[in-house]
Amino acid sequence: MIKLWMAPGGLHVEPGEARDARDLARIHAQSFYRGWPVEEFARFLDDKASPVYIACDARRRIAGFALIRTVLDESELLSIAVDPKWRGKGIGRALLDAAFVDLMHSPARRMFLEVDEQNLAAIRLYRKLGFATISSRKGYYPRPDGSAATALVMARDLG
Ligand SMILES: CC(C)(COP(=O)(O)OP(=O)(O)OC[C@H]1O[C@@H](n2cnc3c(N)ncnc32)[C@H](O)[C@@H]1OP(=O)(O)O)[C@@H](O)C(=O)NCCC(=O)NCCS
């Protein structure tokens, strides 16, 4: 089955492949204080339990990705990031909408995520897509200045 979902800006969303590891690590490093190595992304891309969705153009130039891990009936959004040049154009929303549709074919019934309570752009995106805060974790995210930020735990039903 070919999996392909439309996205704004002439892009589309499709499953990530092994060859994408380097691009995903680059976008991740542009987006987070602590980047993950290329090998980490290669492992996720090689594992059916961690589906990756990429937003890209017809030449497979990648603008963003969402990485999910599914265990039995629960999915976790491990990471989502959009290249700074592409933010605010609906790409993050398109990535998650594609994941929700695709996961309807899996046993996953609920999706969880953690987000820095100060990351207002991400929290807004998640709320718009139906996530609600179910708890919080103090001291979860290390900051460059040695302090640590609180994470909100959010959840949404799937399908
Ligand atoms: C969070 C992130 C993935 C959003 O991706 P995006 O493609 O820019 O988001 P979209 O354009 O799809 O926006 C969808 C909704 O999110 C909210 N949103 C996105 N960016 C926002 C911003 N800068 N300020 C406020 N709300 C914002 C809005 O509600 C928006 O809906 P609207 O356009 O109808 O108002 C992107 O900002 C990013 O990569 N950030 C760095 C990495 C990160 O923080 N990831 C989440 C970690 S938990």
PDBQT file of the ligand as one rigid body, heavy atoms in Angstrom, charges set to zero:
ROOT
HETATM    1  C1  LIG A 201       6.110  22.898  17.226  1.00  0.00    +0.000 C 
HETATM    2  C2  LIG A 201       6.345  22.818  15.704  1.00  0.00    +0.000 C 
HETATM    3  C3  LIG A 201       6.607  21.368  15.316  1.00  0.00    +0.000 C 
HETATM    4  C4  LIG A 201       5.057  23.335  14.995  1.00  0.00    +0.000 C 
HETATM    5  O1  LIG A 201       5.227  23.103  13.601  1.00  0.00    +0.000 OA
HETATM    6  P1  LIG A 201       4.651  24.131  12.524  1.00  0.00    +0.000 P 
HETATM    7  O2  LIG A 201       4.704  23.481  11.190  1.00  0.00    +0.000 OA
HETATM    8  O3  LIG A 201       5.349  25.433  12.663  1.00  0.00    +0.000 OA
HETATM    9  O4  LIG A 201       3.129  24.285  13.029  1.00  0.00    +0.000 OA
HETATM   10  P2  LIG A 201       1.849  24.571  12.122  1.00  0.00    +0.000 P 
HETATM   11  O5  LIG A 201       2.168  25.627  11.115  1.00  0.00    +0.000 OA
HETATM   12  O6  LIG A 201       1.285  23.285  11.627  1.00  0.00    +0.000 OA
HETATM   13  O7  LIG A 201       0.862  25.212  13.194  1.00  0.00    +0.000 OA
HETATM   14  C5  LIG A 201      -0.287  24.542  13.662  1.00  0.00    +0.000 C 
HETATM   15  C6  LIG A 201      -0.827  25.287  14.885  1.00  0.00    +0.000 C 
HETATM   16  O8  LIG A 201       0.173  25.319  15.916  1.00  0.00    +0.000 OA
HETATM   17  C7  LIG A 201       0.152  26.585  16.588  1.00  0.00    +0.000 C 
HETATM   18  N1  LIG A 201       1.439  27.271  16.375  1.00  0.00    +0.000 N 
HETATM   19  C8  LIG A 201       2.442  26.908  15.519  1.00  0.00    +0.000 A 
HETATM   20  N2  LIG A 201       3.478  27.759  15.629  1.00  0.00    +0.000 NA
HETATM   21  C9  LIG A 201       3.130  28.686  16.561  1.00  0.00    +0.000 A 
HETATM   22  C10 LIG A 201       3.782  29.808  17.131  1.00  0.00    +0.000 A 
HETATM   23  N3  LIG A 201       5.027  30.173  16.759  1.00  0.00    +0.000 N 
HETATM   24  N4  LIG A 201       3.125  30.511  18.090  1.00  0.00    +0.000 NA
HETATM   25  C11 LIG A 201       1.887  30.145  18.492  1.00  0.00    +0.000 A 
HETATM   26  N5  LIG A 201       1.196  29.085  17.986  1.00  0.00    +0.000 NA
HETATM   27  C12 LIG A 201       1.818  28.370  17.042  1.00  0.00    +0.000 A 
HETATM   28  C13 LIG A 201      -0.981  27.361  16.013  1.00  0.00    +0.000 C 
HETATM   29  O9  LIG A 201      -2.116  27.088  16.802  1.00  0.00    +0.000 OA
HETATM   30  C14 LIG A 201      -1.134  26.760  14.638  1.00  0.00    +0.000 C 
HETATM   31  O10 LIG A 201      -2.440  26.812  14.168  1.00  0.00    +0.000 OA
HETATM   32  P3  LIG A 201      -2.942  28.119  13.349  1.00  0.00    +0.000 P 
HETATM   33  O11 LIG A 201      -1.975  28.299  12.231  1.00  0.00    +0.000 OA
HETATM   34  O12 LIG A 201      -4.313  27.710  12.908  1.00  0.00    +0.000 OA
HETATM   35  O13 LIG A 201      -2.922  29.247  14.318  1.00  0.00    +0.000 OA
HETATM   36  C15 LIG A 201       7.538  23.747  15.270  1.00  0.00    +0.000 C 
HETATM   37  O14 LIG A 201       7.358  25.020  15.829  1.00  0.00    +0.000 OA
HETATM   38  C16 LIG A 201       8.914  23.219  15.697  1.00  0.00    +0.000 C 
HETATM   39  O15 LIG A 201       9.539  22.440  14.995  1.00  0.00    +0.000 OA
HETATM   40  N6  LIG A 201       9.378  23.674  16.873  1.00  0.00    +0.000 N 
HETATM   41  C17 LIG A 201      10.701  23.224  17.396  1.00  0.00    +0.000 C 
HETATM   42  C18 LIG A 201      10.650  21.800  17.851  1.00  0.00    +0.000 C 
HETATM   43  C19 LIG A 201       9.589  21.591  18.938  1.00  0.00    +0.000 C 
HETATM   44  O16 LIG A 201       9.413  22.393  19.827  1.00  0.00    +0.000 OA
HETATM   45  N7  LIG A 201       8.898  20.438  18.848  1.00  0.00    +0.000 N 
HETATM   46  C20 LIG A 201       7.876  20.048  19.825  1.00  0.00    +0.000 C 
HETATM   47  C21 LIG A 201       8.539  19.425  21.002  1.00  0.00    +0.000 C 
HETATM   48  S1  LIG A 201       7.363  18.715  22.151  1.00  0.00    +0.000 SA
ENDROOT
TORSDOF 0
